[in-house]
Amino acid sequence: MRPPLASWMTPVDRDILERLENGDEDELVLSPALIAVNTDWGHQTIREHVSILREHGLIEYHNKERGIYRLSELGREYLTGDLHADDLEE
C-alpha cells in the first residue's frame, strides 16, 4: 500500500521517492533528468519537486556538484510507513 501524502505533497513527490527506492531492487541515485525519463513527469516538474523534497529532508544529495539525489533515512521511513504523513507537516 502506498503511503498517504502530507498536505504539501503531490503525487509527483511520492513518485520521485518511489523511483529512488526502486521497489525490491537496490536503491537508485539519480539526477532530476533521469528521474523524469523514468516517470511520467517532465524534467522541470521533477526539478521543482526534488527541491521541495530535499527541503523537507526526504531526499538528500548523493553528489551535490553533479546534482544527484538519493533517499534520506527520513524518506525511507516514510515509504515503509514508519513515519506517518502527519509527521511531515510543517
C-alpha positions in Angstrom: 0.0 0.0 0.0 1.3 3.4 -0.9 1.9 5.9 1.9 -0.6 8.8 2.3 0.6 12.2 1.1 1.3 15.1 3.5 -0.7 18.2 2.8 2.2 19.8 1.0 2.9 16.8 -1.2 1.5 15.8 -4.6 1.7 12.5 -6.5 4.9 13.8 -8.1 6.6 13.8 -4.8 5.6 10.2 -4.0 6.6 9.1 -7.5 10.1 10.6 -7.0 10.6 8.9 -3.7 9.3 5.6 -5.1 11.6 5.8 -8.1 14.6 6.4 -5.9 13.5 3.5 -3.7 13.4 1.2 -6.8 11.0 -1.4 -5.4 12.6 -4.6 -4.3 15.9 -3.7 -6.1 18.8 -1.7 -4.7 18.0 2.0 -4.2 18.9 4.3 -7.0 20.9 7.6 -7.0 19.6 9.8 -9.8 19.6 13.3 -11.3 16.3 15.1 -11.9 16.7 14.4 -15.6 17.0 10.7 -15.1 14.0 10.7 -12.7 12.0 12.4 -15.3 13.0 9.9 -18.0 11.8 7.1 -15.7 8.5 8.6 -14.7 5.5 10.3 -16.4 6.6 13.8 -15.2 8.5 16.5 -17.1 12.1 17.5 -16.2 11.1 20.9 -14.9 8.4 19.5 -12.7 10.8 16.9 -11.2 13.4 19.7 -10.6 10.9 21.7 -8.6 9.7 18.8 -6.5 13.2 17.5 -5.8 14.0 20.8 -4.2 10.9 20.6 -2.0 11.6 17.0 -1.0 15.2 18.0 -0.1 13.9 20.9 2.0 11.7 18.5 3.9 14.5 16.1 4.5 13.1 13.2 2.4 15.9 13.1 -0.1 19.5 14.3 0.1 22.4 14.9 -2.2 24.4 11.9 -3.2 26.7 14.2 -5.2 25.9 17.9 -4.9 28.2 19.1 -7.6 26.5 16.7 -10.2 23.0 17.2 -8.8 22.4 13.6 -8.0 20.0 12.6 -5.2 19.2 9.6 -3.0 16.6 8.8 -0.4 17.4 10.0 3.1 16.7 7.9 6.2 13.5 10.0 6.7 12.4 9.2 3.1 12.9 5.5 3.7 10.9 5.7 7.0 8.1 7.5 5.1 8.0 4.9 2.3 7.9 2.0 4.7 5.2 3.5 6.9 7.4 4.0 9.9 6.9 7.8 9.5 3.3 9.0 9.0 2.4 11.8 6.7 1.1 13.8 9.6 4.7 13.9 11.0 5.8 15.6 7.8 3.5 18.6 8.3 5.2 21.9 8.9 
